[in-house]
Amino acid sequence: MSNHKEVKKQQLNPPNVLIKTWCTLDRDEDEQVRMHAMKMLLGTFGDLESVIEFVKNKNIKV
């Protein structure tokens, strides 16, 4: 299936507050906190481009 990534994106609907939290933690001064937040974002979305697209589409301020 060549559109597997597109299908996954369409099915993705994490709570906005969770994404806001991870984006906030990604700016924390503690490197371990930042790394974990980014790991969670990338694990949920697959890549940074998808994270950015989701945040923009949901009007989440980061």
C-alpha positions in Angstrom: 0.0 0.0 0.0 1.7 3.1 -1.2 -0.5 5.5 0.8 0.1 3.8 4.1 1.5 7.0 5.6 -1.5 9.0 4.4 -3.9 6.5 5.9 -2.1 6.5 9.3 -2.3 10.3 9.3 -6.0 10.3 8.7 -6.6 7.8 11.5 -4.5 9.8 14.0 -6.5 11.9 16.4 -4.5 12.3 19.7 -5.9 14.8 22.3 -4.8 18.3 21.6 -3.9 18.9 25.2 -1.4 16.0 25.0 0.3 17.4 21.9 0.4 20.8 23.6 2.1 19.3 26.6 4.7 17.5 24.5 5.4 20.6 22.5 5.8 22.6 25.7 8.1 19.9 27.2 10.2 20.0 24.0 11.3 23.4 25.1 12.2 22.4 28.7 15.7 23.2 29.9 16.2 19.5 30.9 17.6 17.6 28.0 16.1 14.3 29.0 12.7 15.9 29.2 13.1 17.4 25.7 14.3 14.1 24.3 11.4 12.2 25.8 8.8 14.8 24.5 10.3 14.6 21.0 10.3 10.8 21.2 6.6 10.8 22.1 5.8 13.3 19.3 7.8 11.3 16.7 6.4 8.0 17.9 2.8 9.4 17.5 3.3 11.1 14.2 6.2 9.4 12.6 8.1 12.5 11.5 8.5 16.1 12.3 6.7 17.3 9.2 3.5 15.5 10.4 3.8 17.0 13.9 4.0 20.5 12.3 1.1 19.8 10.0 -1.1 18.5 13.0 -0.2 21.5 15.1 -1.1 24.0 12.3 -4.3 22.2 11.4 -5.5 22.2 15.1 -4.3 25.8 15.7 -2.1 24.7 18.5 0.3 27.4 19.6 3.8 26.2 20.3 
